[in-house]
């Protein structure tokens, strides 16, 4: 049987939705920052220095709801929760005392699907079983299937366990990945999965990535495979963790040849949904071009969200055109955002 192309749930937009977004130049996803604290200290983190800054006037839950409703009116159908830190440590996303998920409740009430970027350290078997019943997909950190490498890259202790896939293959994986797999996050909805492994390519985990791909292929999990953004911790530690362009190219080609049925859009930054189809705003409500790139178009608290969307989509288009002119095509696709930061991948 031919293997289907698996896509992330929440990004599984219909052909008409993609077409309308392109024609009308509106976003499909809204990306609010929430947490500014983290339970990991990743050696490659691109948000570390910004996280250490004081954020005195963060957007409240009530303000998020207003913005999300307006974003929905302007075409957004998925909320992608991210931040400078870990969403599960912010009560706006996860209220541990009440075992509730306030921002997820709002998204579901509006009619939006939720995707959350998380290191998943806080996820227990109970939390996994609660979340699998909700309209949410998880992009989970999976730097390596080697415990010592994983802990080195992420600067924290991670509990590992043995996991046997349906094919009978045995893997060593973080406990939280097992909880999510056992809960059913990779049970397909048509061709969409709700569990995506977030893997940053470094010198330390370079030889582990094919093993991660094997695990994903064996469990209906997807892999979001990203080159370093040379900023903050990654810039400081580039000599220790960076790989060169040719090494990156060889890895990409090996994956492309071995997994021909795999959705290579997950590796192609020129198709990055957050850049091309995302409306991003930070902890104070300032609109960004993407996760790491600032903008000057305005603030969701004081400016009309519809007008902000119009302006940022124009700015994104201009950035893409400028990048096409000035930069060579990266092996992972053209990423207008990364031209802001010097490094081996730009």
C-alpha positions as CSV (number, residue, x, y, z in Angstrom):
1,X,0.0,0.0,0.0
2,X,1.3,3.4,-0.9
3,X,2.0,5.6,2.1
4,X,0.0,8.8,2.3
5,X,1.6,12.2,2.7
6,X,1.0,13.1,6.4
7,X,0.4,16.8,7.3
8,X,0.1,18.6,10.7
9,X,-3.5,18.9,12.0
10,X,-4.3,22.6,12.1
11,X,-2.3,23.2,8.9
12,X,-4.5,20.9,6.9
13,X,-6.3,23.7,5.1
14,X,-8.5,22.9,2.1
15,X,-7.4,23.9,-1.4
16,X,-10.0,26.7,-1.4
17,X,-8.7,28.1,1.9
18,X,-5.2,28.2,0.5
19,X,-6.4,29.8,-2.7
20,X,-8.5,32.4,-0.9
21,X,-5.6,33.3,1.4
22,X,-3.3,33.8,-1.6
23,X,-5.7,35.8,-3.7
24,X,-6.9,38.0,-0.8
25,X,-3.5,38.1,0.9
26,X,-4.8,37.2,4.3
27,X,-3.3,35.0,7.0
28,X,-4.5,31.5,7.9
29,X,-2.8,31.3,11.3
30,X,-2.5,33.7,14.2
31,X,0.6,33.3,16.4
32,X,0.5,34.9,19.9
33,X,3.5,34.9,22.2
34,X,2.7,34.0,25.8
35,X,5.4,32.6,28.2
36,X,8.6,34.4,29.0
37,X,10.0,31.6,31.3
38,X,11.3,28.2,30.3
39,X,12.1,24.9,31.9
40,X,14.9,24.2,29.4
41,X,18.1,26.1,28.5
42,X,18.7,25.0,24.9
43,X,22.3,25.6,23.6
44,X,20.7,26.7,20.3
45,X,17.9,28.8,21.6
46,X,17.2,31.9,19.4
47,X,15.0,33.5,22.1
48,X,17.3,33.3,25.1
49,X,18.4,36.9,25.3
50,X,15.0,38.3,24.6
51,X,13.5,36.1,27.3
52,X,15.8,37.6,29.9
53,X,14.4,41.1,29.2
54,X,11.7,42.3,31.6
55,X,8.2,42.1,30.2
56,X,6.1,44.4,32.4
57,X,2.9,44.8,30.4
58,X,2.1,41.4,28.8
59,X,-1.1,40.9,26.8
60,X,-3.8,39.5,29.1
61,X,-6.1,36.5,28.4
62,X,-9.0,38.9,27.8
63,X,-6.9,40.9,25.3
64,X,-5.8,37.7,23.6
65,X,-9.5,36.8,23.1
66,X,-10.3,40.1,21.5
67,X,-7.3,39.8,19.1
68,X,-8.1,36.2,18.2
69,X,-11.7,37.0,17.4
70,X,-10.6,39.8,15.1
71,X,-8.0,37.5,13.5
72,X,-10.7,34.9,12.9
73,X,-12.8,37.6,11.2
74,X,-9.8,38.3,8.9
75,X,-9.3,34.7,7.8
76,X,-7.2,33.0,10.5
77,X,-8.4,29.5,11.3
78,X,-5.6,28.1,13.5
79,X,-3.9,29.6,16.5
80,X,-0.2,28.6,16.9
81,X,0.9,29.1,20.5
82,X,4.5,29.9,21.0
83,X,6.6,32.4,22.9
84,X,9.9,33.3,24.4
85,X,9.6,30.4,26.8
86,X,7.5,27.3,27.5
87,X,3.7,27.7,27.1
88,X,2.9,25.0,29.8
89,X,4.5,27.4,32.4
90,X,2.1,30.2,31.6
91,X,-1.4,30.2,33.2
92,X,-2.8,31.8,30.1
93,X,-2.3,28.4,28.4
94,X,-2.1,25.9,31.3
95,X,-3.6,26.5,34.7
96,X,-2.0,23.6,36.6
97,X,-4.0,24.2,39.8
98,X,-7.3,23.7,37.9
99,X,-5.9,21.4,35.2
100,X,-7.5,23.8,32.7
101,X,-6.4,25.4,29.4
102,X,-7.8,28.9,29.2
103,X,-6.4,30.0,25.8
104,X,-7.3,26.6,24.2
105,X,-10.9,27.1,25.6
106,X,-11.1,30.5,23.8
107,X,-9.8,29.1,20.6
108,X,-12.3,26.3,20.6
109,X,-15.1,28.7,21.4
110,X,-14.2,30.9,18.5
111,X,-13.9,27.9,16.2
112,X,-10.1,27.8,15.7
113,X,-7.8,24.8,15.9
114,X,-4.7,25.1,18.2
115,X,-1.1,24.1,17.6
116,X,1.3,24.5,20.5
117,X,5.1,24.6,20.4
118,X,6.3,23.0,23.6
119,X,9.4,21.4,25.1
120,X,6.8,19.0,26.6
121,X,8.7,18.6,29.9
122,X,5.5,19.4,31.8
123,X,3.4,16.8,30.0
124,X,2.4,13.8,32.1
125,X,0.3,10.8,31.1
126,X,-2.8,12.6,32.6
127,X,-2.2,15.8,30.6
128,X,-1.7,13.8,27.4
129,X,-5.0,12.0,27.9
130,X,-6.8,15.2,28.6
131,X,-5.4,17.0,25.6
132,X,-6.0,14.2,23.1
133,X,-9.8,14.9,23.6
134,X,-9.3,18.6,22.7
135,X,-8.8,20.4,19.3
136,X,-5.0,20.6,19.6
137,X,-1.8,19.4,17.9
138,X,1.6,19.5,19.6
139,X,5.0,20.4,18.1
140,X,7.2,18.7,20.6
141,X,11.0,19.0,21.1
142,X,12.8,15.9,20.1
143,X,16.5,16.8,19.7
144,X,17.8,13.2,19.8
145,X,17.0,9.6,20.7
146,X,20.2,9.6,22.7
147,X,19.5,10.8,26.3
148,X,22.9,12.4,26.9
149,X,22.8,14.2,23.6
150,X,19.3,15.4,24.2
151,X,20.2,16.7,27.7
152,X,23.3,18.4,26.4
153,X,21.4,20.3,23.7
154,X,18.5,21.2,25.9
155,X,20.3,22.0,29.1
156,X,18.0,20.0,31.4
157,X,17.3,16.5,32.6
158,X,14.9,14.4,30.5
159,X,13.4,11.0,31.5
160,X,13.7,8.4,28.8
161,X,11.9,5.1,28.4
162,X,11.7,2.1,26.0
163,X,9.0,2.3,23.4
164,X,8.0,-0.5,21.0
165,X,6.3,0.6,17.8
166,X,3.5,-1.3,16.0
167,X,6.1,-2.7,13.6
168,X,7.9,-4.2,16.6
169,X,10.9,-1.9,16.4
170,X,12.3,-0.8,19.8
171,X,13.3,2.9,20.5
172,X,14.5,4.9,23.4
173,X,12.4,8.0,23.6
174,X,11.5,10.8,26.1
175,X,8.7,9.8,28.5
176,X,6.5,12.6,27.2
177,X,6.7,11.4,23.6
178,X,5.5,8.0,24.8
179,X,2.6,9.6,26.7
180,X,1.5,11.5,23.6
181,X,1.9,8.4,21.4
182,X,0.0,6.2,23.8
183,X,-2.8,8.8,24.2
184,X,-3.4,8.7,20.4
185,X,-1.9,11.9,19.1
186,X,-0.7,10.1,16.0
187,X,-4.0,8.6,15.1
188,X,-4.6,10.1,11.7
189,X,-7.5,12.3,10.8
190,X,-7.6,11.6,7.1
191,X,-3.9,12.4,6.4
192,X,-3.3,14.7,9.4
193,X,-1.3,13.9,12.5
194,X,-1.4,15.8,15.8
195,X,2.2,15.1,16.9
196,X,5.1,16.8,15.2
197,X,8.7,16.4,16.4
198,X,10.7,19.7,16.4
199,X,14.3,19.0,15.6
200,X,17.1,21.6,15.2
201,X,20.0,20.4,13.2
202,X,23.3,20.7,15.1
203,X,26.8,19.1,15.1
204,X,25.8,17.1,18.2
205,X,22.6,15.5,16.9
206,X,23.5,15.3,13.2
207,X,24.0,11.5,13.2
208,X,20.7,11.0,15.2
209,X,18.3,12.6,12.7
210,X,17.8,9.6,10.5
211,X,16.8,7.6,13.6
212,X,14.3,10.3,14.5
213,X,12.9,10.1,11.0
214,X,12.6,6.3,11.3
215,X,10.6,6.7,14.6
216,X,8.4,9.3,12.9
217,X,7.8,7.1,9.9
218,X,7.0,4.2,12.2
219,X,4.4,6.0,14.3
220,X,2.7,8.5,12.0
221,X,4.5,11.4,13.6
222,X,5.9,14.2,11.5
223,X,9.3,15.8,11.8
224,X,9.8,19.6,11.6
225,X,13.5,19.7,10.7
226,X,15.1,23.1,11.1
227,X,18.5,24.6,10.5
228,X,19.9,26.9,13.2
229,X,18.8,30.5,13.3
230,X,22.2,32.2,14.2
231,X,20.9,34.4,17.0
232,X,21.2,34.5,20.8
233,X,22.5,31.1,22.2
234,X,23.0,29.6,18.7
235,X,25.3,32.6,17.8
236,X,27.2,32.3,21.0
237,X,27.7,28.5,20.6
238,X,28.0,28.3,16.8
239,X,31.5,26.8,16.8
240,X,30.4,24.0,19.1
241,X,27.1,23.1,17.4
242,X,27.1,24.5,13.9
243,X,27.5,22.4,10.8
244,X,28.5,23.6,7.4
245,X,26.5,24.1,4.2
246,X,27.6,20.9,2.5
247,X,26.9,18.7,5.6
248,X,23.5,20.2,5.7
249,X,22.9,19.5,2.0
250,X,24.0,15.9,2.3
251,X,21.6,15.3,5.2
252,X,18.7,16.9,3.3
253,X,19.4,14.9,0.2
254,X,19.6,11.6,2.1
255,X,16.2,12.3,3.8
256,X,14.7,13.4,0.5
257,X,15.8,10.2,-1.3
258,X,14.9,7.8,1.6
259,X,11.5,9.3,2.3
260,X,10.1,10.2,-1.1
261,X,6.5,10.0,0.1
262,X,7.2,12.3,3.1
263,X,5.8,15.8,3.0
264,X,9.0,17.7,2.2
265,X,7.1,21.0,2.8
266,X,8.0,20.4,6.5
267,X,11.6,21.0,5.5
268,X,11.1,23.7,3.0
269,X,11.3,27.1,4.6
270,X,10.1,28.8,1.4
271,X,6.7,27.2,2.3
272,X,6.8,28.3,6.0
273,X,3.2,28.9,7.0
274,X,4.2,31.3,9.8
275,X,6.1,33.6,7.5
276,X,3.7,33.5,4.5
277,X,0.4,32.9,6.2
278,X,0.9,33.9,9.8
279,X,-0.1,36.9,11.9
280,X,2.4,37.1,14.7
281,X,2.4,39.3,17.8
282,X,4.7,39.3,20.9
283,X,4.2,39.4,24.6
284,X,3.5,43.2,24.6
285,X,1.3,43.0,21.4
286,X,3.8,44.2,18.9
287,X,3.3,42.6,15.5
288,X,6.3,40.7,14.0
289,X,7.1,39.4,10.5
290,X,7.8,36.0,11.9
291,X,8.9,34.4,15.2
292,X,12.4,36.0,15.3
293,X,12.0,39.0,13.0
294,X,10.6,42.3,14.4
295,X,8.3,44.7,12.5
296,X,7.2,48.3,12.7
297,X,3.6,48.0,11.6
298,X,2.0,48.5,15.0
299,X,0.5,46.9,18.1
300,X,-2.7,44.8,18.5
301,X,-3.7,46.7,21.6
302,X,-3.9,50.1,20.1
303,X,-4.3,49.6,16.3
304,X,-7.0,48.0,14.2
305,X,-6.2,44.3,13.7
306,X,-7.6,44.2,10.2
307,X,-5.3,47.1,9.2
308,X,-2.3,45.5,11.0
309,X,-2.9,42.3,9.0
310,X,-3.0,44.3,5.7
311,X,0.2,46.1,6.6
312,X,2.2,43.0,7.8
313,X,1.1,40.9,4.8
314,X,2.6,43.7,2.5
315,X,5.8,43.7,4.6
316,X,6.1,39.9,4.4
317,X,5.7,40.1,0.6
318,X,8.3,42.8,0.3
319,X,10.7,40.8,2.5
320,X,10.2,37.7,0.3
321,X,10.9,39.7,-2.8
322,X,14.1,41.2,-1.3
323,X,15.4,37.9,-0.2
324,X,14.8,36.4,-3.6
325,X,17.0,39.1,-5.1
326,X,19.8,39.2,-2.5
327,X,20.2,35.7,-1.2
328,X,21.0,32.3,-2.8
329,X,18.4,29.6,-2.3
330,X,19.0,27.7,0.9
331,X,18.9,23.9,0.8
332,X,15.9,24.2,3.1
333,X,14.2,26.7,0.9
334,X,14.2,30.5,0.9
335,X,13.5,32.0,4.3
336,X,13.2,35.8,4.3
337,X,13.4,35.9,8.0
338,X,16.8,34.5,8.4
339,X,18.5,37.1,6.2
340,X,18.2,39.3,9.4
341,X,20.9,37.1,11.1
342,X,24.3,36.3,9.7
343,X,25.4,32.7,9.8
344,X,26.3,29.6,7.9
345,X,22.8,29.0,6.6
346,X,22.2,32.5,5.2
